[in-house]
Structure formats: C-alpha cells, structure tokens
C-alpha cells in the first residue's frame, strides 16, 4: 500500500466514511460453482438469496452505480457479482465514467466472455480472473468458463489471476506448484493471488481445509513466492493466514470497506461473505493483506492497525451511520 493511499484512506475514516466499496452489480452468473459464497442461502442474511434479489439492467444500472459511487466517494471500487460480464454492455459505458472520477476500479470475473482490451491497460484498473485450480478440476467446477475459453478471452490483456485454495487441492502434493508453472509463464498474466477457502459456521464441505492442509498451503506459498515472481504475495501477508482476524470487528479490511448487493440497496454483513463466516478459518487475501499492513509499526513503535482502529472510533463518533459494514473483494488496496 502506498503512503498516499494510507493518508487518503485515513482521512475518509476520520470522517466516518469507508475508503473502499464493493458492489455486486448483478445477481446473474452463468456458472454454478460448488461452495460459492455469493449464492449461499445466508449470504444476504437469510431472508432472500442473491438469485432472488431484484437487480438492474441498462441505463438504470449505470445511473444507479454512479449514484452509489458519488454518494460514498470510494478510493477503491470492486465490481463483483454474480459475474459482472453478464452486464458487459453496461460496463462498457460505466468503466470510463468511473475511471474519470479518479477511482481505482477492480473487476472480478470468470472471463466466460470477451471484454474490451483497453480495460486491462488502464492505469487505475485491475481485471481479476477467478480460476479454480488446474484444468480438469476447474473445467468441471466452472463450465462454461473453461480454460480454453479463458485463454481465448484474455489474449492480449494484462490480468490478475486469483485462485482459492481448497481442501481438494491440498490433498495432492505439488498442486500449487503445478498451477503456477502453467499460469506464471503466460504473457497475459501480470500477477497471481491465492486465497484460502472460507466456510460459513457449521459448514461441512470438501472445499474446507483441515488444519494440517492450511499449514501446508501457507508453507507452500512461502516457498513459491520466491520461485515465481508473479505470485504477488508478500511474506507478511502469507503469514497472516496462520492467525486470521478473530472477527469482523478485528478485521481492518472489513472495517474499512462497504459492500452492497445487486439491488444497490442491500448492505452485506458482517463481511463480503455475508451470513455467518467462520473467521477462524478465514482465507480472504484482502483481509490478510490489510492485517499485514496493520501489523506494521510506524517508526518501529506504533502499529498502523492501532491508528486505523482509533480513527474508526473517531469517525463513528463524528458520522452516522458508522463504518460498520463489510469487506469487499477489492484487492487493489494491497498495492
């Protein structure tokens, strides 16, 4: 995180504002990935699911997102879904307008369809393509966003790859190494991120990592970051996976990011996962990244996290509603 970003974020926090915003711009997705938190029954609090939520299309969606952005004035905006490329026509209108407001924009997609080449060559935009492991497992989980289609659709782009590590992957020695050896040489890939699968409390899913698998994943990432330059994960970030924030109240990213669902009204809480996330098993790269930043001591004495949390208390006292809302998936704040 650059010093200028820290200062800008700090100012917004002191005003009781969230520096980061994440918007689920559509309820629709052509994929039905096992373990997807966005379509979990409890994601929006249990009353309605994302697929049942009213969402917008066309000009109302473009104007609605601009209205939300102009009200909250985020420094970083993450556009997620569903899959945002379902609304590719609206995005073609929207993205230049967002960039024109000086906002860092991140688009998280499965890359199931082509998207404009100019997006990934903009200075303040990051396109993150979600890939669930090696081709056989990925294609089974994420059809129609198969390896073949992704490779065709990212040709000529500069994208970030994000892979969520699951229990199934860690049962096969060398899996992450093999994944990186395939993707890191691709000229279209500028960097690669890993998260760990984050369950809800009470889940019993094959994607969940057992304690020894989590430990092995951390060890593997520590080693692989030295072997693959494109694995953009500092040592301090990876170390945080061993002791994630105990609750959203302890998570700097959760405290500084607001997440809104597809009706552009529903706030997702207590964090991007909604429902009742198992914080002790959290594997969110954004949470770990800001936990590492928070651990840094200014002048070798005062932790950044202590300053941010004190600032949040000041902001809450000065502005209502407070920054109580959750984390998005906007990883650019780690840069």
ABEGO torsion letter per residue (X at the ends): XBAAAAAAAAAAAAAGBBABBBBBABABBABBBBGBAAABAAAAGGABBAAABBBBBEAAAAAAAAAAAAAAGBABBBBBOEBAAAAAAAAAAAAAAAAAAGBBBBBBBAGABBBBAAAAABAABBBBBBBBEBAAAAAAAAOABBAAAAAAAABGBBBBBBBBBBAAAAABBGAAAAAAAAAAABAABABBBBBBBBBBBGBBBAABBBAAAAAAAAAAAAAAAAABAABBBBAAAAAAAABBBABAAABAAAAABBBBBAAGABBBOABAAEEBBBAAABABAAAAAAAAAAABBBGGABBAAAAAAAAAAAAAAABOBBBABBBBABAAAAX
